[in-house]
Amino acid sequence: MPLVIRIFRFFLVFYALLWTGSARAEEIQSFHAEIRARSDTSLDVTEIITMDFQGAERHGIYRIIPMVYDRNGGRYTIHLRVLGVTDAKNQSHSFETSRQGRDINIKIGDPDRTVSGVQVYKIHYLVRRAVNFFGGAPEVYWNATGNEWPFAMKNASARFYPPPHVPVASLKTDSFFGPPGETQRANVQTEAKSVLFYTPNLPPGDGLTLVAGLPAASMTPPSLLQSFLWFFAD
């Protein structure tokens, strides 16, 4: 990773710590993502983050999601739209989104109010351009947790649902955990309508990535016009 990107991400994490406070005893009890693939190649994602601030009083959390990737010698940008953020009782959380460099930053919490103890944050968003095609077969390669957290995670998991007409048995799956570029394999459990990826005890900076290969023609690729517009935007 280039030095300038490392420095930039250091300051992102530092700013997140200013918002959430020191990482001392605070931890993420569980991070779970529900990822539903659609036939149009979009992903409907709901993250359920159970954060334990212990006795510290904090304003909230900062969720950092990479938007720009390096691919084939050029830039590749996904498109992400946050649909809402709620708590354990499905009551709305205050949040703000901003683009900083290669990332989208979701700042969750009320600057005029502090919280402590166990708090639940449900982040619902829609992702486009996160599915790649190889020989006509779509593949989802998704870092479910991200690697930007200044907190340890006791449990990290993601459940992937293919489009309704695609049998789970037809998927080719894999999963990895650790720092960026790590190839340690996480647990994969095939269920009736989905696949569960999971691993325990992630230290700060580690993440959980899933891979799901789908059969050819199971998703409709973007049109040539849409692909050109995305390429032009890159």
N, C-alpha and C positions, 0 to 999 in steps of 0.2 A: 504494500500500500504506500503511495507517495507520501513524503514527509509532510507536505502541506495539508493533505487530507487528515493525517493523524493529528496534527496540531488543531485543525478545525474541529474535529470530533472531540478532542480533549476539552475545548472550550464549550462545546455543546453539553457534555456531561457535567462540567463545572457549573454551567448555568442551571442545569437540572437540579444539581445539589443545592444551589441557592434557593430554588423553589421548594424542594422537598425537605431540605435540611441534610445534615450529615447522615451517612449510610450506616453509622454505628451498629445498633442492634436491629434497626428496621430491616424487614425482608419481605419478599413476595411469597406469601404462603402457597399460592398456586396461580399459574398462568395457563388459561385454556382458550383455544381458538376453535370456533366452529366455522369451517370453510365450505361453502356450497358453490360448486362450479355450475355455470349455466351454459347452455348450448351455444350462446353467442360469444363465448370465451371470457366473459366477465366472472369475477369471483365476489360472492356476497360473504363478508367476513364479520363475525362478532367475536370480539375478545372479551373474556371475563377475567379480570385481574383482581385477585384478593390480596390487598396490601396490608401489612401489619406495621403501623408506625410505632408500636409499643406505647410508651408513655409520652413520647414526643408530640408536640403540637405543630402540625404542618398545614400548608394550604392545599396541597394535592400532589399530583404526579405529572410528569412530563413524558409523553410517549413519542419517541423518535422513530420514524419509518423511512428507510432509504427510498428515494424515488428515481435516482439516476444510477445506471449501471454501465460498466464497460463491456462492450460486446463487439467482436469482429473488428477491433481496432477503432471503434467509434463509440458514441454515447447512445444509450438506450434508456428512455424515460417511460416509466409506468404512469398511469393516471389514477388518482385516488381521491374519492369524495367521501368525507365524513358525513354520515346520515344522522348521527346522534350519539350522546353519551348519557348513560343512566347509572343509578346505583342498584343495590340489591333488591329494592322495592320498586324498581323501574321508574323512579323519580328522576327527572332530568338533572344532570350535572352541568354547571357552567363550564364552557370550554372555548378556547381560541385556537385557530390553526394559522400557521405561517410557514412559508418556505424559506429555508436558510441553506444555501449551497445546494447540496445533492439530496437533502432530506426535507420531509414535511414534519413539522413539530406540532404536536397536539398538547396544549397546555390545559390541564383539567383541574378545576378548583376555583374557589372564590377568594380573591385577594383580600377581602374584608372579613373572612371567616376562617378559623383554623379547625382542624380535625385531629383526632388521635385514635389509637387502637386499631382495630380491624376495619378497613373500608373496602368496599367493592366498587369497581369501575367497569362498566360494560361499554365497550367502544364498538359501534356498528359502522362499517364503511363498505364502499363498493370499489373494486379494483378493475381496471381495464388494462389490457396490454401486458398481462402477467403470464400469458400462456404462449409457449413456443411450439413451433411445428417442425418435426423432423420426418421427412419423407411422407408428409401428409398426416402423420400421427401427432396429436397434441400432447404436450407435457407441461405439467405444473411443477415448477421448482420454486418453493416459497419458504423464506425464512420466517417462521411463524412468530417467534418472539422478538427478533431483532437482537443485536449485540451491544446496544447502547445503554443498557440498564446499569446504574451504579449500585444495585441491590442484588443479593443472592436470591435464587428461586428454589424453594423446597421441591416444587413439582412443576414441570412444564409439559403441556400436552396440546395436541391439535387433532381434530377430527375432520377428515375430508370426505365430502359427499360428492360423487360424480353426478352429472346430469341424470334425471330420473330414468331415462331410457338406456343407460349404460350399466351393465351388470358389474358389481364390485369384483367378481371373480376375474373380469377381463383386465383389471388394472395391474400395472407393473409398478411396484412401490419400493421406496427405500427412504432412509432417514438418517440424519447426522446431527451430532451435537458438539459444542465446544466453541472456541474462538473462530473468527472468520477463516475459512479455508480448511478447517479441521475435518477429518474423515472418520472419526469414531462413530460407530453406528448406534443409533437409538433403537428403542423397541417399536415394533410394528405389529398391530393386532387387527386382523381382518374381521369385520362384523357383517351383519346381514345387509345393511344399506350404506355402510361407511367403512373407513379405515382409520384406526386410532394410532397416532404416533406419540410417544411419550418417553420421558427420562426424568429422573430425580436429581436434586441437588446440583443446580447450575450455579457456579460462582459468578460474580459481576463480570460482564463482558462476554460471557458465553451465551450461545443461542441454540435453538432447535429448528432444524430445517427439514422439510419434507419434500419428497419427490413422488409424483403420481403420473405415470404414463398411461394415456388412454388410447383405445383403438382408433385407427384411421377413420375419418368421416364421422366421429362421434361428436365433434364440435364444428361449427361453421367458421372458417377463417375470416378475418376482416376483409372487406372489399379492397380492390386495388386502389381505389380513391382514398379510402381511410388509411391504408398503409402508406400511401404517398404523403398524405397530410402529416402523419406521425413522423415519417422520415424527414420531411421538410422542417417540422418543429424541432427535431433533434439537431 
